[in-house]
Amino acid sequence: MSRKEQREYRLETLSVHEGVYKDTAYNSVTTPIYPSSTFAFERIGQHKGYDYTRSGNPTRQALADNLAALEGGTGAWVTCTGMATFTTLGYLLKAGDHIVTGKDIYSGTIRFLNTVLPTHGVETSFVNMSDPDEVRKAIRPNTKAVLIETPSNPLLNIVDIAAITAVAREHGLLSIADNTFMSPYFQRPFEFGVDIVVHSTTKYLNGHSDVVGGAIITRDAKLGERIAFLVNALGTACSPFDAWLVLRGVKTLAYRMEAHQRNAMAVARFLADHPKVKKVYYPGLETHPGHALAKKQMRGFGGVVSFDADLDKVNLDEFFARLELFSLAESLGGVESLIEQPWTMSHSSISEQARTEGGISPSTVRMSLGIEHPDDLVADLRAALG
Ligand SMILES: *Cc1c(COP(=O)(O)O)cnc(C)c1O
């Protein structure tokens, strides 16, 4: 479906049709995988749109067009991992530049900002992004970018995207939003003024826990050209096979997100009343401090729920072992439910002090609810908690 023909289709429709292109040789209804590393020229200076797969590939382009449409961007670049999006964006900056971001963003991004970018002379300040004033105070003359991630991981704090991008604009800073946790079905950061949206497609966009990937999406054509140049020059693009998997996964995004959210809400409500649970973190609960803001900028609350277990009453190892439907695993966003202890797993790469300051303790448990039946998930948790 070309952009020209496109009416005002809704996300459910775009995710199935946008970018998907059908081969004219056999009239396939899905996009073929083109593993070809190179494409023949018809004559000097003339080819059919692709010359070399690092620079561009029809299968990867189909996914890029799809993701750009879902986020409401004008261009997208699909990378080999979520982290490769930050590797790429890091090269928009130069030695002496400075970034402001949240204290509780994805731990791999913290590691990148803390240990990799400084070797290139780029520094980062980590602040409590729930307070736009803290962002404003952290801005220096050399600050170039603000990185937003909302809801945060694993405690699901909400950042006011419009307020932060307003601060960024006042100071002429680039604003970047990592939209992995919500997917464009529940949150579209461009609507609140951000310049760049990034995703780990490993999570909800692919949704089947069988590929790692990332995406960078832009609205401004000039910025898009720069990203296209960097992805090609750095070699951060994904393989055609991986792009094909994500393109297949994304078609059911809307229906998966509804199911993830239904399950998250059921589990959050169950845990909130459980005597062995001290605190539940889910923005869909009225008791969550970010609930009102979440309702304002999100169309749903997502599929991740965290809680603090009462360790006097629950042995986490035994609890995890008794669960039948939850795998003890990092990551999130797949059709199957996962559970993990951020302290020793997803967040172990950040310092103990940073974890404690961020409100994470050994009693914190994070779940990614899959698309199973909510009653089965609640029953599994009930039985395992005892
Ligand atoms: C997983 C994740 C990433 C990193 O993505 P990879 O595909 O694992 O490289 C970045 N941001 C968030 C919010 C994530 O959940």
The ligand as an SDF file (V2000), in Angstrom:
LIG
                    3D

 15 15  0  0  0  0  0  0  0  0999 V2000
   14.9350   -4.1910   25.7730 C   0  0  0  0  0  0  0  0  0  0  0  0
   14.9710   -2.7130   25.7900 C   0  0  0  0  0  0  0  0  0  0  0  0
   15.9680   -1.9970   25.1270 C   0  0  0  0  0  0  0  0  0  0  0  0
   17.1350   -2.6830   24.4300 C   0  0  0  0  0  0  0  0  0  0  0  0
   16.7090   -3.4710   23.3790 O   0  0  0  0  0  0  0  0  0  0  0  0
   17.4970   -4.7780   22.8450 P   0  0  0  0  0  0  0  0  0  0  0  0
   16.6470   -5.2230   21.7280 O   0  0  0  0  0  0  0  0  0  0  0  0
   17.5530   -5.7450   23.9920 O   0  0  0  0  0  0  0  0  0  0  0  0
   18.8520   -4.3370   22.4350 O   0  0  0  0  0  0  0  0  0  0  0  0
   15.9050   -0.6210   25.1380 C   0  0  0  0  0  0  0  0  0  0  0  0
   14.9170    0.0250   25.7780 N   0  0  0  0  0  0  0  0  0  0  0  0
   13.9550   -0.6290   26.4530 C   0  0  0  0  0  0  0  0  0  0  0  0
   12.8880    0.1500   27.1360 C   0  0  0  0  0  0  0  0  0  0  0  0
   13.9360   -2.0160   26.4810 C   0  0  0  0  0  0  0  0  0  0  0  0
   12.9690   -2.6570   27.1450 O   0  0  0  0  0  0  0  0  0  0  0  0
  1  2  1  0
  2  3  1  0
  2 14  2  0
  3  4  1  0
  3 10  2  0
  4  5  1  0
  5  6  1  0
  6  7  2  0
  6  8  1  0
  6  9  1  0
 10 11  1  0
 11 12  2  0
 12 13  1  0
 12 14  1  0
 14 15  1  0
M  END
$$$$
